[in-house]
Amino acid sequence: MLLYPSVDKLLERVNSRYSLIMLASKRAHQLDAGAKPLLDHYESPKTIGQALEEIAAGKIIIDPDETDQI
């Protein structure tokens, strides 16, 4: 169960749950591959939780220029 950060806080940063999942997944893969952490301290020991914490802190955003448009 996701307690921190709250889904409501995360959805203030990202416009949909789907986008949130995609962004967090991509960042978690980057962290697994050795990317530099963007926060000094994390509550979660897992990379997916760390990615969500970075999104909640506003350190990770979706780049509108990289999204596919139909």
MMTF fields as JSON, N, C-alpha, C and O atoms, coordinates in Angstrom:
{
  "mmtfVersion": "1.0.0",
  "mmtfProducer": "UNKNOWN",
  "numBonds": 279,
  "numAtoms": 280,
  "numGroups": 70,
  "numChains": 1,
  "numModels": 1,
  "chainsPerModel": [1],
  "groupsPerChain": [70],
  "chainIdList": ["A"],
  "bondAtomList": [4, 2, 8, 6, 12, 10, 16, 14, 20, 18, 24, 22, 28, 26, 32, 30, 36, 34, 40, 38, 44, 42, 48, 46, 52, 50, 56, 54, 60, 58, 64, 62, 68, 66, 72, 70, 76, 74, 80, 78, 84, 82, 88, 86, 92, 90, 96, 94, 100, 98, 104, 102, 108, 106, 112, 110, 116, 114, 120, 118, 124, 122, 128, 126, 132, 130, 136, 134, 140, 138, 144, 142, 148, 146, 152, 150, 156, 154, 160, 158, 164, 162, 168, 166, 172, 170, 176, 174, 180, 178, 184, 182, 188, 186, 192, 190, 196, 194, 200, 198, 204, 202, 208, 206, 212, 210, 216, 214, 220, 218, 224, 222, 228, 226, 232, 230, 236, 234, 240, 238, 244, 242, 248, 246, 252, 250, 256, 254, 260, 258, 264, 262, 268, 266, 272, 270, 276, 274],
  "bondOrderList": [1, 1, 1, 1, 1, 1, 1, 1, 1, 1, 1, 1, 1, 1, 1, 1, 1, 1, 1, 1, 1, 1, 1, 1, 1, 1, 1, 1, 1, 1, 1, 1, 1, 1, 1, 1, 1, 1, 1, 1, 1, 1, 1, 1, 1, 1, 1, 1, 1, 1, 1, 1, 1, 1, 1, 1, 1, 1, 1, 1, 1, 1, 1, 1, 1, 1, 1, 1, 1],
  "groupList": [{"groupName": "MET", "atomNameList": ["N", "CA", "C", "O"], "elementList": ["N", "C", "C", "O"], "formalChargeList": [0, 0, 0, 0], "bondAtomList": [1, 0, 2, 1, 3, 2], "bondOrderList": [1, 1, 2], "singleLetterCode": "M", "chemCompType": "L-PEPTIDE LINKING"}, {"groupName": "LEU", "atomNameList": ["N", "CA", "C", "O"], "elementList": ["N", "C", "C", "O"], "formalChargeList": [0, 0, 0, 0], "bondAtomList": [1, 0, 2, 1, 3, 2], "bondOrderList": [1, 1, 2], "singleLetterCode": "L", "chemCompType": "L-PEPTIDE LINKING"}, {"groupName": "TYR", "atomNameList": ["N", "CA", "C", "O"], "elementList": ["N", "C", "C", "O"], "formalChargeList": [0, 0, 0, 0], "bondAtomList": [1, 0, 2, 1, 3, 2], "bondOrderList": [1, 1, 2], "singleLetterCode": "Y", "chemCompType": "L-PEPTIDE LINKING"}, {"groupName": "PRO", "atomNameList": ["N", "CA", "C", "O"], "elementList": ["N", "C", "C", "O"], "formalChargeList": [0, 0, 0, 0], "bondAtomList": [1, 0, 2, 1, 3, 2], "bondOrderList": [1, 1, 2], "singleLetterCode": "P", "chemCompType": "L-PEPTIDE LINKING"}, {"groupName": "SER", "atomNameList": ["N", "CA", "C", "O"], "elementList": ["N", "C", "C", "O"], "formalChargeList": [0, 0, 0, 0], "bondAtomList": [1, 0, 2, 1, 3, 2], "bondOrderList": [1, 1, 2], "singleLetterCode": "S", "chemCompType": "L-PEPTIDE LINKING"}, {"groupName": "VAL", "atomNameList": ["N", "CA", "C", "O"], "elementList": ["N", "C", "C", "O"], "formalChargeList": [0, 0, 0, 0], "bondAtomList": [1, 0, 2, 1, 3, 2], "bondOrderList": [1, 1, 2], "singleLetterCode": "V", "chemCompType": "L-PEPTIDE LINKING"}, {"groupName": "ASP", "atomNameList": ["N", "CA", "C", "O"], "elementList": ["N", "C", "C", "O"], "formalChargeList": [0, 0, 0, 0], "bondAtomList": [1, 0, 2, 1, 3, 2], "bondOrderList": [1, 1, 2], "singleLetterCode": "D", "chemCompType": "L-PEPTIDE LINKING"}, {"groupName": "LYS", "atomNameList": ["N", "CA", "C", "O"], "elementList": ["N", "C", "C", "O"], "formalChargeList": [0, 0, 0, 0], "bondAtomList": [1, 0, 2, 1, 3, 2], "bondOrderList": [1, 1, 2], "singleLetterCode": "K", "chemCompType": "L-PEPTIDE LINKING"}, {"groupName": "GLU", "atomNameList": ["N", "CA", "C", "O"], "elementList": ["N", "C", "C", "O"], "formalChargeList": [0, 0, 0, 0], "bondAtomList": [1, 0, 2, 1, 3, 2], "bondOrderList": [1, 1, 2], "singleLetterCode": "E", "chemCompType": "L-PEPTIDE LINKING"}, {"groupName": "ARG", "atomNameList": ["N", "CA", "C", "O"], "elementList": ["N", "C", "C", "O"], "formalChargeList": [0, 0, 0, 0], "bondAtomList": [1, 0, 2, 1, 3, 2], "bondOrderList": [1, 1, 2], "singleLetterCode": "R", "chemCompType": "L-PEPTIDE LINKING"}, {"groupName": "ASN", "atomNameList": ["N", "CA", "C", "O"], "elementList": ["N", "C", "C", "O"], "formalChargeList": [0, 0, 0, 0], "bondAtomList": [1, 0, 2, 1, 3, 2], "bondOrderList": [1, 1, 2], "singleLetterCode": "N", "chemCompType": "L-PEPTIDE LINKING"}, {"groupName": "ILE", "atomNameList": ["N", "CA", "C", "O"], "elementList": ["N", "C", "C", "O"], "formalChargeList": [0, 0, 0, 0], "bondAtomList": [1, 0, 2, 1, 3, 2], "bondOrderList": [1, 1, 2], "singleLetterCode": "I", "chemCompType": "L-PEPTIDE LINKING"}, {"groupName": "ALA", "atomNameList": ["N", "CA", "C", "O"], "elementList": ["N", "C", "C", "O"], "formalChargeList": [0, 0, 0, 0], "bondAtomList": [1, 0, 2, 1, 3, 2], "bondOrderList": [1, 1, 2], "singleLetterCode": "A", "chemCompType": "L-PEPTIDE LINKING"}, {"groupName": "HIS", "atomNameList": ["N", "CA", "C", "O"], "elementList": ["N", "C", "C", "O"], "formalChargeList": [0, 0, 0, 0], "bondAtomList": [1, 0, 2, 1, 3, 2], "bondOrderList": [1, 1, 2], "singleLetterCode": "H", "chemCompType": "L-PEPTIDE LINKING"}, {"groupName": "GLN", "atomNameList": ["N", "CA", "C", "O"], "elementList": ["N", "C", "C", "O"], "formalChargeList": [0, 0, 0, 0], "bondAtomList": [1, 0, 2, 1, 3, 2], "bondOrderList": [1, 1, 2], "singleLetterCode": "Q", "chemCompType": "L-PEPTIDE LINKING"}, {"groupName": "GLY", "atomNameList": ["N", "CA", "C", "O"], "elementList": ["N", "C", "C", "O"], "formalChargeList": [0, 0, 0, 0], "bondAtomList": [1, 0, 2, 1, 3, 2], "bondOrderList": [1, 1, 2], "singleLetterCode": "G", "chemCompType": "PEPTIDE LINKING"}, {"groupName": "THR", "atomNameList": ["N", "CA", "C", "O"], "elementList": ["N", "C", "C", "O"], "formalChargeList": [0, 0, 0, 0], "bondAtomList": [1, 0, 2, 1, 3, 2], "bondOrderList": [1, 1, 2], "singleLetterCode": "T", "chemCompType": "L-PEPTIDE LINKING"}],
  "groupTypeList": [0, 1, 1, 2, 3, 4, 5, 6, 7, 1, 1, 8, 9, 5, 10, 4, 9, 2, 4, 1, 11, 0, 1, 12, 4, 7, 9, 12, 13, 14, 1, 6, 12, 15, 12, 7, 3, 1, 1, 6, 13, 2, 8, 4, 3, 7, 16, 11, 15, 14, 12, 1, 8, 8, 11, 12, 12, 15, 7, 11, 11, 11, 6, 3, 6, 8, 16, 6, 14, 11],
  "groupIdList": [1, 2, 3, 4, 5, 6, 7, 8, 9, 10, 11, 12, 13, 14, 15, 16, 17, 18, 19, 20, 21, 22, 23, 24, 25, 26, 27, 28, 29, 30, 31, 32, 33, 34, 35, 36, 37, 38, 39, 40, 41, 42, 43, 44, 45, 46, 47, 48, 49, 50, 51, 52, 53, 54, 55, 56, 57, 58, 59, 60, 61, 62, 63, 64, 65, 66, 67, 68, 69, 70],
  "secStructList": [7, 7, 7, 1, 1, 7, 2, 2, 2, 2, 2, 2, 2, 1, 1, 7, 2, 2, 2, 2, 2, 2, 2, 2, 2, 2, 2, 2, 2, 2, 2, 2, 6, 6, 7, 7, 7, 1, 1, 1, 7, 7, 1, 7, 1, 1, 2, 2, 2, 2, 2, 2, 2, 2, 2, 2, 6, 6, 1, 7, 7, 7, 7, 6, 6, 1, 1, 7, 7, 7],
  "xCoordList": [0.848, 0.0, 0.895, 1.88, 0.538, 1.296, 0.806, -0.328, 1.656, 1.291, 1.998, 1.42, 3.256, 4.02, 4.797, 5.447, 4.77, 3.882, 2.458, 2.246, 1.515, 0.114, -0.194, 0.409, -1.126, -1.52, -2.074, -1.839, -2.802, -3.349, -2.237, -2.343, -1.177, -0.058, 0.647, 1.055, 0.787, 1.432, 0.611, 1.171, -0.713, -1.565, -1.645, -2.144, -1.166, -1.035, 0.118, 0.123, 1.092, 2.289, 2.132, 2.729, 1.318, 1.144, -0.345, -1.144, -0.726, -2.143, -2.97, -4.197, -2.341, -3.127, -2.359, -1.136, -3.094, -2.463, -1.56, -0.492, -1.997, -1.186, 0.15, 1.198, 0.126, 1.36, 2.25, 3.474, 1.633, 2.374, 3.113, 4.288, 2.427, 3.035, 4.177, 5.239, 3.969, 5.015, 6.245, 7.377, 6.026, 7.124, 7.895, 9.126, 7.183, 7.841, 8.606, 9.706, 8.034, 8.694, 9.988, 11.017, 9.934, 11.126, 12.221, 13.39, 11.847, 12.83, 13.397, 14.59, 12.559, 13.037, 14.064, 15.058, 13.833, 14.805, 16.12, 17.196, 16.036, 17.242, 18.012, 19.236, 17.289, 17.93, 18.57, 19.666, 17.894, 18.451, 19.736, 20.642, 19.808, 20.973, 22.114, 23.177, 21.904, 22.979, 22.876, 23.855, 21.703, 21.523, 21.689, 21.423, 22.125, 22.35, 21.015, 20.104, 20.89, 19.672, 19.495, 20.471, 18.254, 17.964, 17.6, 17.534, 17.363, 17.032, 18.137, 18.839, 18.286, 19.295, 18.891, 19.741, 17.589, 17.091, 15.807, 14.957, 15.685, 14.476, 13.843, 14.541, 12.519, 11.783, 11.769, 11.799, 11.724, 11.616, 12.98, 13.818, 13.204, 14.459, 14.407, 15.446, 13.2, 13.044, 13.072, 12.644, 13.583, 13.735, 12.398, 12.312, 11.364, 10.07, 9.53, 8.955, 9.708, 9.307, 10.136, 9.61, 11.422, 12.304, 11.891, 11.904, 11.523, 11.062, 9.795, 9.663, 8.869, 7.636, 7.925, 7.272, 8.888, 9.272, 9.862, 9.597, 10.653, 11.223, 10.127, 10.191, 9.129, 8.004, 7.235, 6.892, 6.961, 6.228, 6.987, 6.379, 8.317, 9.141, 9.288, 9.851, 8.783, 8.876, 10.221, 10.534, 11.01, 12.325, 12.237, 13.123, 11.173, 10.96, 9.633, 8.61, 9.659, 8.436, 8.379, 9.381, 7.217, 7.057, 7.403, 6.886, 8.285, 8.673, 7.637, 7.531, 6.871, 5.822, 6.366, 5.627, 7.625, 8.218, 8.534, 8.708, 8.611, 8.951, 7.737, 7.881, 6.551, 5.365, 4.927, 5.04, 4.425, 3.918, 2.563, 1.715, 2.369, 1.087, 0.429, 1.097, -0.861, -1.593, -2.119, -2.769],
  "yCoordList": [-1.174, 0.0, 1.241, 1.317, 2.182, 3.417, 4.427, 4.9, 4.754, 5.715, 7.05, 8.111, 6.986, 8.205, 8.073, 7.047, 9.017, 10.176, 9.776, 8.752, 10.577, 10.238, 10.388, 11.204, 9.599, 9.641, 11.024, 11.53, 11.631, 12.967, 13.985, 14.822, 13.91, 14.833, 14.575, 15.513, 13.314, 12.967, 13.442, 13.916, 13.318, 13.733, 15.251, 15.744, 15.997, 17.446, 17.767, 18.821, 16.865, 17.06, 16.489, 16.992, 15.424, 14.717, 14.646, 14.446, 14.809, 14.968, 13.681, 13.758, 12.498, 11.26, 10.149, 10.203, 9.151, 8.014, 7.253, 6.773, 7.15, 6.465, 7.178, 6.532, 8.487, 9.265, 9.124, 9.049, 9.09, 8.926, 7.59, 7.528, 6.536, 5.211, 5.148, 4.604, 5.696, 5.679, 6.48, 6.03, 7.654, 8.504, 7.848, 7.84, 7.302, 6.659, 5.416, 5.157, 4.654, 3.455, 3.799, 3.16, 4.792, 5.208, 5.693, 5.348, 6.48, 6.992, 5.867, 5.865, 4.916, 3.794, 2.974, 2.525, 2.778, 2.076, 2.852, 2.255, 4.169, 4.994, 4.846, 4.719, 4.862, 4.702, 3.322, 3.193, 2.296, 0.938, 0.852, 0.088, 1.646, 1.632, 2.494, 2.562, 3.155, 3.921, 5.423, 6.13, 5.938, 7.384, 8.054, 7.452, 9.285, 10.048, 10.383, 10.892, 10.108, 10.48, 12.0, 12.747, 12.441, 13.877, 14.439, 15.657, 13.57, 14.015, 13.582, 12.602, 14.313, 13.973, 12.774, 11.994, 12.63, 11.561, 10.99, 11.726, 9.684, 9.002, 8.219, 7.648, 8.198, 7.385, 5.922, 5.018, 5.696, 4.35, 3.777, 4.481, 2.512, 1.873, 1.375, 1.067, 1.292, 0.769, 1.904, 3.021, 1.603, 2.647, 3.194, 4.373, 2.377, 2.9, 3.907, 4.924, 3.638, 4.587, 5.855, 6.949, 5.722, 6.885, 7.732, 8.961, 7.076, 7.812, 8.6, 9.755, 7.984, 8.674, 9.849, 10.888, 9.698, 10.799, 11.959, 13.122, 11.653, 12.704, 13.436, 14.654, 12.702, 13.323, 14.233, 15.357, 13.764, 14.561, 15.834, 16.872, 15.753, 16.915, 17.883, 18.967, 17.491, 18.358, 18.291, 19.153, 17.276, 17.117, 16.448, 16.617, 15.693, 14.989, 15.456, 15.457, 15.852, 16.277, 15.615, 15.096, 15.638, 15.129, 16.253, 17.364, 15.954, 16.922, 16.88, 15.867, 17.953, 17.928, 17.8, 17.404, 18.123, 18.012, 16.565, 16.253, 15.677, 14.286, 13.381, 12.2, 13.894, 13.048, 12.872, 13.786, 11.68, 11.395, 12.057, 11.988, 12.699, 13.337, 12.665, 12.312, 12.49, 11.833, 12.88, 12.545],
  "zCoordList": [0.0, 0.0, 0.0, 0.735, -0.82, -0.936, 0.096, 0.016, 1.06, 2.089, 1.887, 2.123, 1.448, 1.247, -0.036, -0.235, -0.889, -0.902, -1.294, -1.943, -0.902, -1.168, -2.658, -3.355, -3.116, -4.525, -4.871, -5.969, -3.947, -4.201, -4.447, -5.343, -3.655, -3.831, -5.161, -5.846, -5.516, -6.781, -7.974, -8.963, -7.888, -8.999, -9.145, -10.156, -8.157, -8.304, -9.253, -9.889, -9.351, -10.187, -11.584, -12.536, -11.71, -12.973, -13.258, -12.343, -14.524, -14.837, -14.881, -14.926, -14.868, -14.865, -14.166, -14.035, -13.723, -13.057, -14.026, -13.646, -15.273, -16.282, -16.455, -16.46, -16.595, -16.745, -15.516, -15.63, -14.352, -13.105, -13.084, -12.723, -13.469, -13.483, -14.481, -14.179, -15.659, -16.688, -16.247, -16.427, -15.677, -15.225, -14.086, -14.09, -13.119, -11.983, -12.424, -11.937, -13.335, -13.83, -14.558, -14.339, -15.409, -16.152, -15.199, -15.367, -14.216, -13.265, -12.395, -12.094, -11.991, -11.186, -11.966, -11.396, -13.254, -14.091, -14.16, -14.131, -14.25, -14.268, -12.951, -12.952, -11.833, -10.525, -10.4, -9.855, -10.901, -10.882, -11.693, -11.36, -12.764, -13.649, -13.115, -13.732, -11.967, -11.349, -11.493, -11.251, -11.884, -12.002, -10.643, -9.602, -10.67, -9.446, -8.76, -9.413, -7.472, -6.741, -6.709, -6.625, -6.775, -6.796, -5.429, -5.261, -4.451, -3.1, -2.145, -2.398, -1.054, -0.049, 0.799, 1.229, 1.038, 1.909, 1.315, 0.815, 1.378, 0.904, 2.045, 2.883, 2.07, 3.041, 2.601, 3.435, 1.298, 0.753, 0.383, -0.182, 0.698, 0.282, -1.165, -1.749, -1.75, -3.108, -4.123, -3.834, -5.32, -6.336, -6.826, -7.169, -6.866, -7.311, -6.295, -6.682, -5.023, -3.985, -4.038, -3.831, -4.313, -4.446, -5.638, -5.566, -6.734, -7.911, -7.593, -7.996, -6.875, -6.489, -5.559, -5.655, -4.67, -3.785, -4.587, -4.28, -5.605, -6.456, -7.229, -7.393, -7.702, -8.404, -7.457, -7.824, -6.247, -5.258, -4.899, -4.636, -4.889, -4.554, -5.729, -5.577, -6.898, -8.065, -8.778, -9.599, -8.468, -9.096, -10.461, -11.299, -10.683, -11.944, -12.523, -11.837, -13.785, -14.463, -15.839, -16.331, -16.441, -17.802, -18.762, -18.648, -19.709, -20.726, -21.844, -22.535, -22.042, -23.056, -24.481, -25.383, -24.698, -26.03, -26.392, -27.57, -25.403, -25.659, -25.752, -26.066, -25.49, -25.552, -26.992, -27.809, -27.29, -28.632, -28.791, -27.901, -29.933, -30.209, -31.394, -32.366, -31.318, -32.403, -33.35, -34.34]
}
